[in-house]
Amino acid sequence: MRVTEKGQVTIPKDIRDRLGIKPGSDVDFVVADAGIMLVKNGDTSDAFKNFDAWARSVEGTFDTNGMTSDEYVDWLRGPRDDLDRH
């Protein structure tokens, strides 16, 4: 996902559908040590508890065979021609 010059991002349709986000819905960005989460307003307390529980449950189960995160993403979707990687 890219941020536009106006600071906007497009929330993917599957995420909007899952969270019930419609035009005019109120959402928040919640900051944590590891990053940020987009949450539908009113869902902030359970969002991190549920995410943290999920993260603990899958910890150590993902093996990239030694690839860096950039290498893995390139392998997964192919290299991006729009990025200058010099």
N, CA, C and O atoms as a DFTB+ gen file, in Angstrom:
344 C
 N C O
     1  1       0.841      -1.159       0.000
     2  2       0.000       0.000       0.000
     3  2       0.894       1.232       0.000
     4  3       1.879       1.293       0.736
     5  1       0.554       2.196      -0.813
     6  2       1.321       3.436      -0.868
     7  2       0.530       4.591      -0.300
     8  3      -0.696       4.629      -0.412
     9  1       1.219       5.524       0.304
    10  2       0.603       6.744       0.816
    11  2       0.689       7.792      -0.289
    12  3       1.752       8.002      -0.872
    13  1      -0.436       8.446      -0.574
    14  2      -0.450       9.486      -1.611
    15  2       0.200      10.756      -1.072
    16  3       0.516      10.854       0.114
    17  1       0.394      11.723      -1.962
    18  2       0.958      13.007      -1.552
    19  2       0.087      13.694      -0.507
    20  3       0.585      14.490       0.289
    21  1      -1.202      13.395      -0.505
    22  2      -2.121      13.974       0.477
    23  2      -2.146      13.169       1.776
    24  3      -2.908      13.503       2.683
    25  1      -1.328      12.113       1.887
    26  2      -1.292      11.299       3.092
    27  2      -2.399      10.265       3.148
    28  3      -2.729       9.774       4.228
    29  1      -2.981       9.923       2.002
    30  2      -4.099       8.985       1.977
    31  2      -3.640       7.587       1.561
    32  3      -2.676       7.429       0.812
    33  1      -4.350       6.585       2.062
    34  2      -4.149       5.201       1.639
    35  2      -5.517       4.606       1.312
    36  3      -6.539       5.054       1.832
    37  1      -5.525       3.611       0.462
    38  2      -6.764       2.906       0.150
    39  2      -6.814       1.639       0.981
    40  3      -5.896       0.820       0.933
    41  1      -7.881       1.478       1.741
    42  2      -8.065       0.262       2.535
    43  2      -8.572      -0.814       1.581
    44  3      -9.607      -0.623       0.943
    45  1      -7.865      -1.948       1.468
    46  2      -8.299      -3.003       0.547
    47  2      -9.741      -3.446       0.834
    48  3     -10.185      -3.458       1.982
    49  1     -10.458      -3.809      -0.237
    50  2     -11.868      -4.166      -0.141
    51  2     -12.125      -5.308       0.833
    52  3     -13.088      -5.256       1.599
    53  1     -11.279      -6.341       0.819
    54  2     -11.522      -7.475       1.718
    55  2     -11.437      -7.042       3.188
    56  3     -12.163      -7.569       4.031
    57  1     -10.566      -6.097       3.491
    58  2     -10.470      -5.593       4.866
    59  2     -11.678      -4.725       5.198
    60  3     -12.242      -4.837       6.286
    61  1     -12.083      -3.851       4.255
    62  2     -13.279      -3.030       4.489
    63  2     -14.488      -3.920       4.730
    64  3     -15.277      -3.665       5.640
    65  1     -14.638      -4.965       3.920
    66  2     -15.770      -5.878       4.080
    67  2     -15.721      -6.591       5.429
    68  3     -16.740      -6.708       6.109
    69  1     -14.540      -7.065       5.816
    70  2     -14.399      -7.813       7.068
    71  2     -14.728      -6.948       8.285
    72  3     -15.340      -7.418       9.245
    73  1     -14.311      -5.670       8.236
    74  2     -14.546      -4.774       9.368
    75  2     -15.856      -4.006       9.262
    76  3     -16.224      -3.272      10.179
    77  1     -16.560      -4.171       8.144
    78  2     -17.806      -3.445       7.959
    79  2     -17.592      -1.956       7.754
    80  3     -18.426      -1.141       8.148
    81  1     -16.461      -1.599       7.131
    82  2     -16.152      -0.189       6.883
    83  2     -16.811       0.231       5.573
    84  3     -16.564      -0.348       4.515
    85  1     -17.644       1.238       5.672
    86  2     -18.376       1.774       4.516
    87  2     -17.992       3.245       4.359
    88  3     -17.391       3.823       5.265
    89  1     -18.334       3.862       3.212
    90  2     -18.077       5.299       3.083
    91  2     -18.701       6.047       4.260
    92  3     -19.868       5.840       4.595
    93  1     -17.913       6.912       4.875
    94  2     -18.374       7.663       6.036
    95  2     -18.075       6.997       7.371
    96  3     -18.276       7.606       8.422
    97  1     -17.592       5.743       7.346
    98  2     -17.232       5.062       8.597
    99  2     -16.099       5.801       9.285
   100  3     -15.270       6.437       8.633
   101  1     -16.070       5.711      10.593
   102  2     -15.045       6.339      11.407
   103  2     -14.006       5.286      11.779
   104  3     -14.356       4.256      12.356
   105  1     -12.730       5.527      11.457
   106  2     -11.659       4.589      11.792
   107  2     -10.550       5.341      12.515
   108  3     -10.468       6.567      12.451
   109  1      -9.703       4.588      13.200
   110  2      -8.546       5.154      13.897
   111  2      -7.302       4.371      13.523
   112  3      -7.375       3.201      13.147
   113  1      -6.157       5.034      13.632
   114  2      -4.872       4.366      13.567
   115  2      -4.371       4.295      15.001
   116  3      -4.215       5.326      15.654
   117  1      -4.118       3.082      15.498
   118  2      -3.667       2.880      16.863
   119  2      -2.181       2.547      16.819
   120  3      -1.762       1.620      16.125
   121  1      -1.388       3.310      17.568
   122  2       0.068       3.154      17.560
   123  2       0.480       2.169      18.650
   124  3       0.003       2.243      19.782
   125  1       1.376       1.245      18.292
   126  2       1.948       0.290      19.244
   127  2       3.452       0.254      19.011
   128  3       3.947       0.852      18.056
   129  1       4.179      -0.441      19.873
   130  2       5.636      -0.520      19.717
   131  2       6.029      -1.117      18.375
   132  3       7.005      -0.678      17.767
   133  1       5.287      -2.107      17.907
   134  2       5.646      -2.810      16.685
   135  2       5.133      -2.132      15.416
   136  3       5.491      -2.557      14.318
   137  1       4.317      -1.106      15.529
   138  2       3.780      -0.442      14.348
   139  2       2.436       0.174      14.643
   140  3       2.183       0.634      15.756
   141  1       1.566       0.183      13.634
   142  2       0.234       0.742      13.800
   143  2      -0.810      -0.245      13.313
   144  3      -0.520      -1.141      12.519
   145  1      -2.029      -0.066      13.801
   146  2      -3.166      -0.867      13.356
   147  2      -4.290       0.073      12.981
   148  3      -4.529       1.079      13.650
   149  1      -4.975      -0.266      11.907
   150  2      -6.193       0.432      11.543
   151  2      -7.341      -0.288      12.226
   152  3      -7.489      -1.501      12.083
   153  1      -8.152       0.450      12.962
   154  2      -9.294      -0.154      13.637
   155  2     -10.525       0.687      13.386
   156  3     -10.451       1.911      13.280
   157  1     -11.649       0.019      13.291
   158  2     -12.924       0.706      13.202
   159  2     -13.192       1.300      14.581
   160  3     -13.015       0.616      15.589
   161  1     -13.615       2.556      14.643
   162  2     -13.845       3.193      15.941
   163  2     -14.715       2.323      16.832
   164  3     -15.707       1.742      16.391
   165  1     -14.323       2.246      18.090
   166  2     -15.044       1.431      19.059
   167  2     -14.450       0.053      19.223
   168  3     -14.820      -0.664      20.152
   169  1     -13.523      -0.351      18.334
   170  2     -12.947      -1.689      18.374
   171  2     -11.514      -1.703      18.904
   172  3     -10.857      -2.742      18.832
   173  1     -11.008      -0.593      19.431
   174  2      -9.585      -0.502      19.739
   175  2      -9.127      -1.413      20.867
   176  3      -8.021      -1.948      20.783
   177  1      -9.900      -1.617      21.903
   178  2      -9.407      -2.397      23.035
   179  2      -9.208      -3.864      22.673
   180  3      -8.186      -4.451      23.029
   181  1     -10.159      -4.460      21.979
   182  2     -10.044      -5.868      21.611
   183  2      -9.097      -6.090      20.439
   184  3      -8.553      -7.184      20.284
   185  1      -8.894      -5.071      19.616
   186  2      -8.080      -5.251      18.415
   187  2      -6.673      -5.709      18.751
   188  3      -6.188      -6.679      18.169
   189  1      -6.001      -5.027      19.685
   190  2      -4.635      -5.416      20.022
   191  2      -4.588      -6.706      20.800
   192  3      -3.680      -7.512      20.597
   193  1      -5.551      -6.929      21.695
   194  2      -5.584      -8.174      22.451
   195  2      -5.708      -9.353      21.480
   196  3      -4.971     -10.331      21.602
   197  1      -6.619      -9.270      20.531
   198  2      -6.812     -10.346      19.563
   199  2      -5.602     -10.498      18.652
   200  3      -5.183     -11.619      18.361
   201  1      -5.034      -9.380      18.198
   202  2      -3.877      -9.447      17.319
   203  2      -2.679     -10.026      18.057
   204  3      -1.984     -10.892      17.526
   205  1      -2.430      -9.553      19.287
   206  2      -1.304     -10.068      20.060
   207  2      -1.440     -11.564      20.320
   208  3      -0.456     -12.299      20.243
   209  1      -2.657     -12.018      20.627
   210  2      -2.874     -13.453      20.847
   211  2      -2.587     -14.236      19.572
   212  3      -1.957     -15.293      19.611
   213  1      -3.054     -13.709      18.438
   214  2      -2.777     -14.379      17.166
   215  2      -1.279     -14.400      16.892
   216  3      -0.738     -15.436      16.504
   217  1      -0.597     -13.265      17.088
   218  2       0.841     -13.184      16.816
   219  2       1.606     -14.193      17.670
   220  3       2.518     -14.858      17.178
   221  1       1.236     -14.309      18.956
   222  2       1.894     -15.303      19.821
   223  2       1.638     -16.725      19.318
   224  3       2.516     -17.585      19.397
   225  1       0.439     -16.964      18.806
   226  2       0.089     -18.321      18.376
   227  2       0.846     -18.759      17.121
   228  3       1.020     -19.956      16.896
   229  1       1.295     -17.812      16.307
   230  2       1.998     -18.178      15.069
   231  2       3.492     -17.878      15.137
   232  3       4.214     -18.075      14.159
   233  1       3.953     -17.404      16.286
   234  2       5.371     -17.061      16.437
   235  2       6.254     -18.268      16.135
   236  3       6.030     -19.361      16.656
   237  1       7.256     -18.058      15.289
   238  2       8.209     -19.105      14.945
   239  2       7.715     -20.105      13.917
   240  3       8.411     -21.080      13.635
   241  1       6.534     -19.896      13.348
   242  2       5.998     -20.867      12.392
   243  2       6.249     -20.483      10.945
   244  3       5.918     -21.250      10.040
   245  1       6.822     -19.324      10.709
   246  2       7.013     -18.846       9.344
   247  2       8.487     -18.921       8.991
   248  3       9.315     -18.300       9.657
   249  1       8.823     -19.672       7.954
   250  2      10.215     -19.856       7.554
   251  2      10.408     -19.298       6.153
   252  3       9.793     -19.776       5.200
   253  1      11.262     -18.286       6.026
   254  2      11.532     -17.686       4.713
   255  2      12.772     -18.278       4.066
   256  3      13.261     -17.751       3.066
   257  1      13.282     -19.360       4.619
   258  2      14.489     -20.001       4.094
   259  2      15.660     -19.035       4.009
   260  3      16.446     -19.084       3.063
   261  1      15.774     -18.158       5.001
   262  2      16.908     -17.242       5.070
   263  2      16.755     -15.964       4.255
   264  3      17.661     -15.132       4.244
   265  1      15.614     -15.792       3.567
   266  2      15.414     -14.575       2.775
   267  2      15.129     -13.393       3.690
   268  3      14.507     -13.536       4.743
   269  1      15.601     -12.210       3.263
   270  2      15.218     -10.994       3.976
   271  2      13.756     -10.709       3.648
   272  3      13.180     -11.338       2.761
   273  1      13.161      -9.762       4.364
   274  2      11.761      -9.434       4.081
   275  2      11.589      -8.914       2.661
   276  3      10.614      -9.256       1.992
   277  1      12.534      -8.081       2.186
   278  2      12.454      -7.582       0.802
   279  2      12.579      -8.725      -0.207
   280  3      11.836      -8.778      -1.187
   281  1      13.510      -9.624       0.034
   282  2      13.682     -10.768      -0.862
   283  2      12.426     -11.636      -0.878
   284  3      12.012     -12.116      -1.934
   285  1      11.824     -11.837       0.290
   286  2      10.621     -12.657       0.367
   287  2       9.472     -12.014      -0.398
   288  3       8.774     -12.700      -1.146
   289  1       9.259     -10.706      -0.226
   290  2       8.176     -10.021      -0.935
   291  2       8.418     -10.075      -2.439
   292  3       7.485     -10.312      -3.206
   293  1       9.669      -9.858      -2.871
   294  2       9.986      -9.975      -4.300
   295  2       9.691     -11.379      -4.812
   296  3       9.157     -11.543      -5.910
   297  1      10.037     -12.395      -4.020
   298  2       9.759     -13.776      -4.416
   299  2       8.254     -14.019      -4.486
   300  3       7.763     -14.688      -5.394
   301  1       7.532     -13.467      -3.514
   302  2       6.098     -13.688      -3.417
   303  2       5.328     -13.046      -4.565
   304  3       4.486     -13.696      -5.185
   305  1       5.605     -11.790      -4.853
   306  2       4.821     -11.092      -5.877
   307  2       5.631     -10.635      -7.069
   308  3       5.080     -10.057      -8.006
   309  1       6.922     -10.881      -7.053
   310  2       7.781     -10.438      -8.140
   311  2       8.325      -9.054      -7.832
   312  3       7.727      -8.304      -7.061
   313  1       9.459      -8.713      -8.433
   314  2      10.053      -7.411      -8.154
   315  2       9.165      -6.271      -8.638
   316  3       8.408      -6.425      -9.597
   317  1       9.263      -5.133      -7.971
   318  2       8.460      -3.953      -8.330
   319  2       9.299      -3.046      -9.210
   320  3      10.373      -2.593      -8.813
   321  1       8.806      -2.790     -10.389
   322  2       9.514      -1.940     -11.338
   323  2       9.458      -0.472     -10.948
   324  3      10.270       0.320     -11.427
   325  1       8.516      -0.091     -10.087
   326  2       8.334       1.324      -9.740
   327  2       9.225       1.775      -8.589
   328  3       9.186       2.943      -8.205
   329  1      10.028       0.872      -8.033
   330  2      10.912       1.254      -6.935
   331  2      12.353       1.290      -7.422
   332  3      12.796       0.403      -8.152
   333  1      13.064       2.301      -7.019
   334  2      14.481       2.430      -7.376
   335  2      15.295       1.781      -6.273
   336  3      15.371       2.318      -5.168
   337  1      15.902       0.642      -6.548
   338  2      16.646      -0.098      -5.514
   339  2      18.147      -0.014      -5.744
   340  3      18.811      -1.045      -5.846
   341  1      18.682       1.169      -5.825
   342  2      20.133       1.322      -6.026
   343  2      20.862       1.345      -4.734
   344  3      22.087       1.467      -4.719
